[in-house]
């Protein structure tokens, strides 16, 4: 409300729709249940589409019209994305889907359901909760618990440290390089890219730690959202450790709904790639996020297609050391960090410019202009007074 007061009506409207949709779904039979679920999903996705994606799609459509020599252009909306819209939209949809699947009864208490959607510790940045994990906790009587308060405050402090001391400091160097990709070359670009991998982890996991800690102080337990993802030995394992609430959301509600791996192999690969594309689009209305999601989808498919071949080559060549934890963890980190280039770059062209700079640097002897650029960057990168 401090941001744009009228935006509170968006939250109230979707809460009312989903509250009654849950009850109607539970009481209905047959196709009526699907109708009420569809009503809820359309309302939630519709609000998200208008505020987050309308201008993106219209701008791209206008570009296509311009290329096709059509001089007409569709108007853009002068709106700002409400804070946390993607998170509470997905949390609201998980409720109606779980009620539809019969995994959780419809919540009759309107205030408690509203609290489920608006629970402030995780409203803005997750984790994206399921009704099975938190709704029942709102019915329980809470009392002061010393252990919960102290452990919650420690978790909040640790999250704040990761966010403010680590992530925000690294952002100075990352922003300087990625906002001026033409100016920096070679080593500074590589360092900034690695720094961004650390920055986004400390930023996002820091927020999650603060959310979990805040909830724990008040007697509530939220789901774990990060589990040392950069120690993963494969891309698949990385996604079981990174932003767990979102990756499991897409798996349970989109991937499985599309058929998951219970379909033909080509269709299964399509489902996997499509889900990662949607995941990229969820993170932001920009082609860079779509490219990031597509790259992770490619990683997953390529890994599955070549798994047996790679293991056979390792056995035949007796290069078993390639399966060592240090090698697999390092390789996974490099692949994930490479994909972060698209996530952080302002445009697709900037991303390819950064990749080209890194490739050229790999051919050089790490002297000359690379270190000149690094010196300039280090002069800029200094702690806040």
ABEGO torsion letter per residue (X at the ends): XAABAAAAAAAAAAAAAAAAAAAAAAABBEAAAAAAAAAAAAAAAAAAAAAAAAAAAAAAAAAAAAAAGBABBBBBBBBBBBBGAAAAAAAAAAAAAAAAAGABBBBABAAAAAAAAABAAAAAAOBBBBAAAAAAAAABBBBBBAAAAAAAAAAAAAAAAAAAAAAAAAAAAAAAAAABAAABBEAAAAAAAAAAAAAAAAAAAAAAAAAAAAAAAAGBBBBBABBGAAABABAAAAAAABGAAAAAAAAAAAAAAAGEAABBAAAAAAAAAAAAAAAAAAAEBBAAAAAAAAAAAAAAAAAAAAAAAAAAAAAAAGBAAAABAAAAAAAAAAAAAAAAAAAABABAAAAAAAAAAAAAAAABAGBEAAAAAAAAAAAABBBBX
